[in-house]
């Protein structure tokens, strides 16, 4: 059994427990300024050198059209990290909710677990789109960058420096639109599970979802509504602007632990711990262990 921890403030904690819902939010509305664009930036820097102007501009437009439409709910493999309390749990005043990953996976045949190797092995966007996936975040170090570029090149087949050695001038390549769309969508789902290497300390996992692609003619015609197994798409206000999200229902037995943050008002209070246990029981969760953070973080 692997337990994955979702850090949140007290208000979100109450909503999750009472509604039995997780929110998969647009990755473009998360706290990393490069969120959802780490792979995109690397791909476009390469294709700017190798693709014809017309093909490169089409790739840019396609990524821009769909890049806000990847969704994720974030977890950590560690229950009591100071950096997580600080960034995601109201500066330590919130909670860390421990989910049994096996029970999350058993909930729904639309959900499956993926490994890092599977991310890179997928050669076309259609192989991953539509379902909900659970897997570890890829941190964009030199090794990950090489593997991501190789995965994208299996689609585009243009990053071939050796083949061009000795030529007086590099011949820019034109690529058909269908291949460019596939590369763009693969770039988008890789971005859904990739973060800047500076965030590696978060030990993050993600429940993520990229809705199926629109037929190109619909996208070109301006009809940008996509259908998803998680419909309806919902909206909330965030500090990063209007944020779309999907709801994902889980069973009560998917939660196995609750950690109380180091600055949570209920942290040192055994009576308050009893109230938390009572709240969980009233929400149908009678077999959840409540634990107190031992993190030295005090704000």
SVG drawing of the C-alpha trace seen along z (x, -y; Angstrom):
<svg xmlns="http://www.w3.org/2000/svg" viewBox="-22 -37 53 39">
<polyline fill="none" stroke="black" stroke-width="0.4" points="0.0,0.0 1.3,-3.4 -0.1,-6.5 -0.1,-9.8 -0.7,-13.0 -2.7,-16.0 -1.8,-19.2 -4.6,-21.8 -5.9,-24.5 -8.7,-23.9 -11.5,-25.1 -10.5,-22.8 -10.0,-19.9 -13.6,-20.2 -14.9,-20.4 -12.9,-17.3 -14.0,-15.2 -17.7,-16.2 -18.1,-16.0 -15.7,-13.0 -14.4,-15.0 -11.0,-15.9 -10.5,-18.7 -8.4,-18.4 -7.5,-22.0 -5.9,-23.4 -2.1,-23.1 -1.8,-26.6 -3.2,-28.0 -0.8,-26.3 2.0,-28.0 5.0,-27.2 5.3,-30.1 6.6,-27.5 3.8,-25.1 2.4,-23.5 5.1,-25.0 8.5,-23.4 8.3,-20.9 6.6,-23.4 9.5,-25.9 12.1,-23.3 10.1,-21.9 9.5,-25.3 13.2,-26.3 14.2,-23.1 11.6,-23.3 12.4,-27.0 15.8,-25.8 14.6,-22.7 11.1,-23.3 10.0,-25.5 8.4,-28.8 5.0,-27.6 5.2,-24.3 6.6,-26.0 3.9,-28.6 1.2,-25.9 2.8,-24.0 2.8,-27.2 -0.9,-27.9 -1.9,-24.3 -0.1,-24.2 -1.6,-27.6 -5.1,-26.4 -5.0,-23.4 -2.3,-24.0 -4.7,-25.3 -6.7,-22.1 -4.6,-19.7 -5.9,-19.1 -4.2,-17.7 -4.7,-17.1 -1.4,-17.2 0.0,-14.9 3.3,-14.2 4.8,-10.9 5.8,-12.4 3.2,-13.3 5.0,-15.9 7.3,-18.1 7.9,-21.6 8.0,-23.0 4.6,-21.4 3.0,-22.8 4.4,-26.2 3.3,-26.3 0.0,-24.4 -1.4,-24.1 -1.9,-27.7 1.6,-28.0 1.2,-25.0 -2.3,-25.7 -4.0,-23.2 -4.0,-19.4 -2.3,-16.6 -4.8,-14.0 -3.3,-10.5 -5.0,-8.6 -4.4,-4.9 -3.4,-4.8 -4.6,-1.3 -8.1,-2.2 -8.1,-5.2 -7.1,-3.1 -9.6,-0.4 -12.4,-3.0 -12.8,-3.5 -11.8,-1.6 -11.0,-5.0 -8.1,-5.5 -4.8,-3.7 -1.3,-4.2 1.6,-5.1 5.4,-5.1 8.0,-7.6 9.2,-5.1 5.6,-4.8 5.5,-8.6 8.5,-8.4 7.4,-5.2 4.2,-6.7 4.8,-7.8 1.4,-9.4 -0.9,-11.7 -3.9,-9.6 -2.4,-6.7 -2.8,-8.7 -5.7,-11.1 -9.2,-10.7 -8.7,-8.6 -7.4,-9.7 -3.9,-8.8 -2.0,-8.6 1.8,-8.8 4.9,-10.6 6.0,-14.0 9.0,-14.2 11.5,-16.9 13.1,-18.5 16.7,-17.7 19.2,-16.8 18.1,-13.1 14.4,-13.9 15.0,-16.5 16.8,-14.0 14.1,-11.4 11.3,-13.9 13.0,-15.3 13.5,-11.7 9.9,-10.9 8.8,-14.0 11.3,-13.2 9.7,-9.8 6.7,-11.7 8.4,-14.6 11.6,-12.8 13.4,-16.1 16.1,-16.4 18.8,-14.7 22.0,-16.7 24.3,-13.9 22.4,-13.5 23.0,-17.2 26.8,-17.2 28.8,-18.3 25.9,-20.1 26.7,-23.7 23.3,-24.9 20.6,-23.3 17.5,-22.5 14.5,-23.4 11.8,-20.7 8.1,-20.9 5.9,-18.5 2.3,-17.6 -0.4,-19.1 -1.6,-15.8 1.9,-15.0 2.3,-18.5 -1.1,-18.1 0.1,-14.8 3.4,-16.4 1.6,-19.3 -0.8,-17.1 2.0,-14.9 3.9,-18.0 0.8,-19.1 0.4,-15.8 4.1,-15.6 3.8,-19.1 0.9,-17.9 3.4,-15.7 6.6,-17.7 7.9,-20.4 11.0,-22.5 13.8,-20.6 13.8,-23.3 10.6,-21.7 12.1,-18.2 11.9,-18.5 8.1,-18.2 8.3,-14.5 5.1,-15.0 2.6,-12.7 -0.4,-13.7 -3.8,-12.5 -4.0,-14.0 -6.3,-14.2 -6.1,-15.6 -9.4,-15.5 -9.5,-13.9 -8.4,-16.2 -10.9,-18.1 -11.1,-17.2 -8.9,-19.8 -11.7,-21.2 -13.7,-22.0 -10.7,-23.7 -10.0,-25.7 -13.7,-26.6 -13.5,-28.1 -15.5,-25.4 -13.2,-24.7 -15.5,-22.7 -14.1,-19.3 -15.9,-16.4 -14.5,-14.6 -15.3,-11.5 -15.2,-14.0 -17.8,-16.4 -19.1,-18.9 -16.2,-21.3 -16.5,-23.7 -15.0,-27.1 -13.7,-28.9 -11.9,-32.2 -8.2,-31.8 -5.3,-34.1 -4.1,-33.3 -7.4,-34.2 -10.4,-32.2 -9.6,-28.5 -11.4,-25.6 -11.5,-22.2 -13.1,-18.8 -14.5,-17.0 -13.3,-13.4 -15.4,-11.3 -13.6,-8.9 -14.8,-6.3 -14.7,-6.9 -12.2,-4.1 -9.7,-5.8 -8.5,-8.0 -6.3,-6.2 -4.6,-9.1 -5.0,-12.7 -2.0,-14.8 -2.6,-18.0 -0.3,-20.8 2.4,-22.1 0.7,-25.5 -2.8,-24.2 -4.7,-25.5 -5.8,-21.9 -2.2,-20.6 -1.3,-20.4 -4.9,-19.9 -5.9,-16.3 -9.5,-17.4 -9.4,-19.0 -8.0,-15.7 -11.1,-14.0 -13.2,-16.6 -11.4,-15.9 -12.0,-12.2 -15.7,-12.9 -15.9,-15.1 -14.4,-12.2 -16.8,-9.7 -19.8,-11.9 -18.5,-12.0 -18.5,-8.2 -14.7,-7.7 -14.4,-5.6 -11.1,-3.9 -8.8,-6.9 -5.8,-7.6 -5.3,-11.2 -1.6,-12.1 0.1,-15.3 2.9,-16.8 6.4,-16.6 7.8,-19.1 9.9,-21.9 8.2,-24.4 6.6,-27.2 6.3,-29.9"/>
</svg>
